[in-house]
Amino acid sequence: SLTKDFFFLTTSATGLINGFFYNDFYYGLSSVADLFLSKYNEGILPIVGYIYQTMHGIMMLIMPTSVILVGGLSLLDVPFKDWIKYIFMFVLQLLVLSIVISIGLVLMV
């Protein structure tokens, strides 16, 4: 209830926070689906889905709860600290790009 209408930053924050707490995308989405369906009309729901999925995916690039990430790093003998140093700028670029695309999508509606 931070905003009365759709605001992409609150949806982005929800996706990032759910990506932090929920490893499974569909489980995290089901925890907030009722809020999205009751608060937003059907015209904005594809944009909400895009923002939520993008933010969750960005969080999965850096979270150690991602089984694929941890398995790949251990298989290649790469320490997690080195992975964070390597991927940090890429994640920031993805975050900025996804926010720009989200703003563009919201302005088109």
C-alpha positions in Angstrom: 0.0 0.0 0.0 2.9 2.4 -0.6 1.2 3.8 -3.7 -2.4 3.9 -4.9 -1.6 3.2 -8.5 1.0 1.2 -10.4 4.6 2.4 -9.7 7.4 0.4 -11.3 9.9 0.9 -8.4 7.6 -0.8 -5.9 7.1 -3.7 -8.2 10.8 -3.8 -8.9 11.6 -3.8 -5.2 9.0 -6.6 -4.7 10.7 -8.7 -7.3 14.2 -8.1 -5.8 13.0 -8.9 -2.2 11.2 -12.0 -3.3 14.2 -13.1 -5.3 16.2 -12.8 -2.1 13.8 -14.8 0.0 12.3 -17.3 -2.5 14.6 -19.4 -4.6 11.7 -20.8 -6.7 10.2 -18.1 -9.0 6.7 -19.5 -9.1 6.5 -19.8 -5.3 7.6 -16.2 -4.9 5.2 -15.1 -7.5 2.3 -16.9 -5.9 3.0 -15.1 -2.6 2.3 -11.7 -4.3 -0.1 -12.7 -7.1 -3.2 -11.9 -5.2 -1.9 -8.4 -4.5 -1.0 -7.8 -8.2 -4.4 -9.2 -9.5 -6.5 -7.2 -7.0 -4.6 -3.9 -7.3 -3.8 -3.6 -11.1 -6.1 -3.9 -14.1 -5.4 -6.4 -16.8 -3.7 -3.9 -19.1 -0.8 -3.4 -16.8 -0.4 -7.0 -15.7 2.0 -8.0 -18.6 4.3 -5.1 -17.5 4.1 -6.2 -13.9 5.0 -9.7 -15.0 8.0 -8.4 -17.0 9.3 -6.3 -14.2 8.8 -8.9 -11.5 10.5 -11.7 -13.6 13.4 -9.4 -14.6 14.1 -8.4 -11.0 13.9 -11.9 -9.8 16.3 -13.1 -12.5 18.8 -10.3 -11.6 18.7 -11.4 -8.0 19.3 -15.0 -9.0 22.6 -13.9 -10.7 24.1 -12.8 -7.4 22.3 -14.9 -4.7 24.1 -18.0 -3.4 20.8 -19.8 -3.0 20.7 -20.4 -6.8 21.6 -24.1 -7.0 22.8 -23.7 -10.6 25.1 -20.8 -9.7 26.6 -22.5 -6.6 27.0 -25.8 -8.6 28.7 -24.1 -11.5 31.0 -22.1 -9.3 32.1 -25.1 -7.3 32.5 -27.2 -10.5 34.8 -24.5 -11.9 36.6 -23.9 -8.6 35.7 -20.2 -8.5 35.3 -18.6 -5.1 32.0 -16.8 -4.5 33.8 -13.6 -3.5 35.6 -13.6 -6.9 32.2 -14.2 -8.6 30.7 -11.2 -6.9 33.6 -8.9 -7.9 33.3 -10.2 -11.5 29.5 -10.0 -11.9 28.9 -6.7 -10.0 29.1 -4.3 -12.9 27.2 -6.6 -15.2 24.3 -6.8 -12.7 24.3 -3.0 -12.3 24.1 -2.6 -16.1 21.2 -5.2 -16.2 19.4 -3.4 -13.4 19.7 0.0 -15.2 18.6 -1.5 -18.5 15.6 -3.2 -17.0 14.5 0.0 -15.3 14.8 1.9 -18.5 12.8 -0.7 -20.4 10.2 -0.7 -17.5 9.9 3.1 -17.7 9.4 2.8 -21.5 6.7 0.1 -21.1 4.9 2.1 -18.5 4.9 5.2 -20.7 3.5 3.3 -23.6 0.4 2.2 -21.6 
